[in-house]
Amino acid sequence: MKSLTGLALLLALAMALTLLVGVQDASLGDLWRAVFAFDPADPAQVVIRSVRLPRLVAGLIAGAGLGMAGTIMQAVTRNPLADPGLLGVNAGAAFAVVVGALISGYSDSGMIAALTFPGAALASAAVFLLGGARGGTAGPVRLTLAGVALNALLLSLISAIILSRSEVLEVFRFWVTGSLAQAHSRPLAMMAGTLLLGSVIALVAAPRIEALALGTALARGLGTRPGRVQLAALAAITLMTGSAVAVAGPIAFLGLIVPPLARRMARHVLRRELILSALLGAAIILLADTLGRLIVAPAEIRVGIMTALIGAPAFILIARRLTPGATA
């Protein structure tokens, strides 16, 4: 309960900073008027309503989605290095969008954003199969190597597209390094609904995923069907990652940082972990975005770069702590 309250307060602080702090600071009065008595002649209200509110919503969707997706991935694979960015799921979603934009010529439409879902689903399935998760033979290193290889392949294919078709360069810039700067042009309402659906699937499947973590044979003995549980987990990961990538682009390491912290606070109860992961992921991405906007103001450092600066040392630390038996 204390952890939930603390994270809720942290998220409230992160939301307030997102709305009030920037190149042009705003007051609580400006925020109130922007929401309830909007005056289009007031620059502060215009910035809050047209730029910062969409940015806030996108950050909530992306942070919660990637935090919960990382928690589910680590629970299903029993791999502390599992993360939608590291295992190529983000890259699969981005690749699908870049190809769709190249074919259709529309980079900001809801139809193009919807391509994140089949891209994320195919990448997730490929990593699970290549890493041996389906047969229960996967170890942290095997899954991580499969994901890294797939991620490198997809990014190479995207680069090849850019070299041959320079008109998709701007699309490439967004879909390789995540950012909340274009949130106003993203289908936020649709992606919020998709995230909600993925979250419901994850919460319903959580007890069965916990049973699966005990081992395939024991899970079957407890009445769990591993294939169905893995399919439900894959659907939840796809929906949550796809919605996050659709509004913010591929953001690496967030799904790696959040789950261990949530796991410690929730005491290894997966449903609690998911709720705490949503709050913590949203708070981290909003705080990282705010910091990125302030460091080099009036320019900004993209939030995908900020999370990488935090996540890369965390990845090295987790990898170093793995025991030889865990990495087999």
C-alpha positions in Angstrom: 0.0 0.0 0.0 2.8 2.4 0.8 4.5 1.6 -2.5 1.3 2.3 -4.4 0.8 5.6 -2.6 4.4 6.6 -3.1 4.3 5.8 -6.8 1.0 7.6 -7.3 2.5 10.7 -5.7 5.6 10.4 -7.9 3.5 10.1 -11.0 1.4 13.2 -9.9 4.6 15.2 -9.6 5.9 14.0 -13.0 2.5 15.0 -14.6 2.7 18.4 -13.0 6.2 19.0 -14.2 5.3 17.9 -17.7 2.4 20.4 -17.8 4.1 23.4 -16.0 7.8 23.2 -16.8 9.6 24.0 -20.0 11.0 26.7 -22.1 8.0 28.8 -21.1 7.0 28.0 -17.6 3.3 28.0 -16.7 1.4 28.4 -13.4 -1.3 26.3 -11.8 -3.7 29.1 -12.8 -2.7 28.8 -16.4 -3.3 25.1 -16.3 -6.7 25.5 -14.7 -7.8 28.1 -17.4 -6.3 26.0 -20.2 -8.5 23.1 -19.2 -11.7 24.8 -18.0 -11.7 28.3 -19.4 -9.5 28.2 -22.5 -8.4 31.5 -24.0 -6.7 31.1 -27.4 -5.1 34.5 -27.0 -3.0 33.4 -24.0 0.3 31.8 -25.2 0.7 29.8 -21.9 -2.7 28.2 -22.3 -2.1 27.4 -25.9 1.2 25.7 -25.1 -0.4 23.6 -22.3 -3.5 22.6 -24.3 -2.0 22.0 -27.8 1.5 20.7 -26.8 1.9 19.6 -23.2 -1.4 17.9 -22.6 -1.0 15.6 -25.7 2.6 15.0 -24.6 1.4 14.0 -21.1 -1.1 11.5 -22.5 1.4 10.0 -24.8 3.9 9.7 -21.9 1.3 7.9 -19.8 0.5 5.5 -22.6 4.1 4.8 -23.5 5.4 4.5 -20.0 2.6 2.3 -18.7 2.6 0.1 -21.8 6.3 -0.5 -21.9 6.6 -1.0 -18.1 3.8 -3.6 -18.1 5.1 -5.3 -21.3 8.5 -5.6 -19.8 7.1 -7.2 -16.6 5.1 -9.7 -18.6 8.1 -10.6 -20.8 10.3 -11.1 -17.8 7.7 -13.3 -16.1 7.0 -15.5 -19.1 10.6 -16.0 -20.2 12.1 -15.9 -16.6 14.7 -13.7 -18.1 15.7 -10.5 -16.2 17.2 -9.1 -19.4 13.9 -9.2 -21.3 12.7 -5.9 -22.6 10.6 -4.9 -25.6 13.4 -2.7 -26.9 16.3 -5.1 -26.3 14.4 -8.1 -27.7 13.5 -6.4 -31.0 9.7 -5.9 -30.4 10.0 -2.1 -30.6 12.1 -2.5 -33.8 9.5 -4.8 -35.3 6.8 -2.2 -34.7 9.0 0.6 -36.1 9.9 -1.5 -39.2 6.3 -2.1 -40.0 5.5 1.6 -39.7 8.4 2.7 -41.9 7.4 0.2 -44.5 3.8 1.2 -44.3 4.7 4.9 -44.6 6.9 4.1 -47.6 4.1 2.3 -49.4 1.2 4.6 -48.5 3.0 8.0 -48.3 1.1 8.9 -45.1 3.4 8.9 -42.0 1.0 10.3 -39.4 -2.3 8.6 -40.0 -4.0 6.2 -37.6 -3.7 3.5 -40.2 0.1 3.8 -40.3 0.2 3.8 -36.5 -1.9 0.7 -36.4 0.8 -1.2 -38.2 2.8 -1.2 -35.0 0.7 -4.1 -33.8 1.4 -6.7 -36.5 5.0 -5.6 -36.5 5.3 -6.1 -32.7 3.4 -9.4 -32.8 5.7 -10.9 -35.5 8.8 -9.7 -33.7 7.6 -11.1 -30.4 6.7 -14.4 -31.9 10.1 -14.6 -33.7 12.1 -13.9 -30.5 10.1 -16.5 -28.5 10.6 -19.1 -31.2 14.3 -18.3 -31.8 15.0 -18.1 -28.1 13.5 -21.5 -27.3 10.7 -20.1 -25.1 8.1 -22.3 -26.7 10.0 -25.5 -25.9 11.0 -24.3 -22.4 14.7 -24.4 -23.3 15.3 -20.7 -23.3 17.8 -19.1 -21.0 18.4 -15.4 -20.4 21.4 -15.3 -22.7 19.8 -17.3 -25.5 16.7 -15.1 -25.5 18.7 -11.9 -25.3 21.0 -12.9 -28.2 17.9 -13.8 -30.3 16.4 -10.4 -29.6 19.6 -8.5 -30.2 20.1 -10.3 -33.5 16.5 -9.6 -34.6 16.8 -6.0 -33.5 20.0 -5.5 -35.5 18.4 -7.1 -38.6 15.3 -5.0 -38.5 17.3 -1.7 -37.9 19.6 -2.7 -40.8 16.5 -3.2 -43.1 15.2 0.2 -42.0 18.6 1.8 -42.8 18.5 0.1 -46.2 15.1 1.6 -46.9 16.4 5.1 -45.9 19.4 4.8 -48.3 17.2 3.9 -51.2 14.2 6.3 -50.4 15.3 9.5 -48.8 11.8 10.9 -48.5 11.1 8.6 -45.5 14.0 10.1 -43.6 11.8 12.1 -41.2 9.7 9.1 -40.5 12.9 7.1 -39.8 14.1 9.8 -37.3 11.0 9.4 -35.2 10.7 5.6 -35.4 14.3 4.9 -34.5 14.6 7.2 -31.5 11.5 7.6 -29.4 10.1 11.0 -28.7 6.9 12.6 -27.3 7.4 15.8 -29.4 4.9 14.7 -32.0 2.2 13.5 -29.6 -0.4 15.9 -30.9 -0.4 14.1 -34.3 -0.8 10.6 -32.8 -4.0 8.6 -32.4 -3.9 9.0 -28.6 -7.5 7.9 -27.8 -7.3 4.8 -29.9 -4.0 3.8 -28.4 -5.3 4.4 -24.9 -8.1 2.0 -25.6 -5.7 -0.6 -27.0 -3.4 -0.3 -24.0 -6.4 -0.8 -21.7 -7.3 -4.0 -23.6 -3.8 -5.3 -23.3 -3.7 -4.5 -19.6 -6.9 -6.4 -18.9 -5.6 -9.4 -20.7 -2.3 -9.3 -18.7 -4.1 -8.9 -15.4 -6.5 -11.8 -16.1 -3.7 -14.0 -17.3 -1.3 -13.1 -14.5 -2.0 -16.0 -12.1 -1.5 -18.5 -14.9 1.7 -16.8 -16.0 2.9 -17.2 -12.4 2.1 -20.9 -12.6 4.0 -21.2 -15.9 7.1 -19.7 -14.2 7.2 -22.8 -12.0 8.0 -24.9 -15.0 6.0 -26.4 -17.9 5.4 -29.8 -16.3 4.3 -28.4 -12.9 2.1 -25.8 -14.7 0.3 -28.6 -16.5 -0.2 -30.4 -13.3 -1.9 -27.3 -11.8 -4.3 -27.2 -14.7 -2.6 -24.5 -16.8 -2.2 -24.9 -20.5 1.2 -23.4 -21.3 0.4 -22.8 -25.0 -2.7 -20.7 -24.2 -0.9 -18.8 -21.5 2.0 -17.9 -23.8 -0.5 -16.8 -26.5 -2.3 -14.6 -24.0 1.0 -13.1 -22.8 2.0 -12.5 -26.4 -1.3 -10.8 -27.2 -0.9 -8.5 -24.1 2.7 -7.7 -25.0 1.8 -6.9 -28.6 -1.1 -4.6 -27.6 0.8 -2.8 -24.9 4.1 -2.4 -26.9 2.2 -1.5 -30.1 0.2 1.3 -28.4 3.4 2.6 -26.8 5.4 2.6 -30.0 2.5 4.2 -31.9 2.5 7.3 -29.7 6.1 7.6 -28.8 8.2 5.5 -31.2 10.6 2.8 -29.9 11.9 3.6 -26.4 14.5 1.2 -25.2 15.4 0.1 -21.7 12.2 1.3 -20.0 10.8 -2.2 -19.9 14.2 -3.4 -18.4 14.4 -0.8 -15.6 10.8 -0.9 -14.3 10.1 -4.6 -13.7 12.9 -5.3 -11.1 11.8 -2.3 -9.1 8.1 -3.2 -9.3 8.9 -6.8 -8.4 10.7 -5.8 -5.2 7.9 -3.5 -4.1 5.1 -6.0 -5.0 6.9 -8.9 -3.4 6.6 -11.1 -6.5 2.8 -10.9 -6.9 2.4 -10.4 -10.7 -0.8 -8.5 -10.6 0.6 -6.0 -8.1 3.8 -5.8 -10.2 1.7 -4.9 -13.3 -0.1 -2.1 -11.5 3.1 -0.7 -10.0 4.9 -1.1 -13.3 2.3 1.1 -15.0 2.7 3.8 -12.5 6.5 3.7 -12.3 6.9 3.4 -16.1 4.7 6.4 -16.7 6.5 8.5 -14.0 10.0 7.6 -15.3 9.2 8.5 -19.0 7.6 11.8 -18.0 10.5 12.8 -15.8 13.0 11.8 -18.4 11.1 13.8 -21.0 11.0 16.9 -18.8 14.7 16.6 -18.1 15.5 16.2 -21.8 13.5 19.4 -22.5 15.4 21.4 -19.9 19.0 20.3 -20.4 19.5 21.9 -23.8 16.6 24.3 -23.9 15.1 25.6 -26.1 16.1 22.4 -28.0 15.4 19.0 -26.5 17.0 15.6 -26.0 14.6 12.9 -27.2 13.1 10.8 -24.4 14.4 7.6 -26.1 18.0 8.9 -25.6 17.3 9.9 -22.0 16.0 6.4 -21.1 18.9 4.8 -22.9 21.3 6.9 -20.8 19.6 5.5 -17.7 19.0 2.0 -19.0 22.3 1.1 -20.4 24.1 1.1 -17.1 21.2 -0.8 -15.6 21.5 -3.5 -18.3 25.2 -3.9 -17.6 24.5 -4.2 -13.9 21.8 -6.8 -14.3 23.9 -8.8 -16.8 26.8 -8.9 -14.4 24.7 -10.1 -11.6 23.4 -13.2 -13.5 24.8 -16.4 -12.1 26.5 -18.9 -14.5 23.5 -21.2 -14.0 21.1 -18.5 -15.0 22.9 -17.7 -18.2 23.1 -21.3 -19.4 
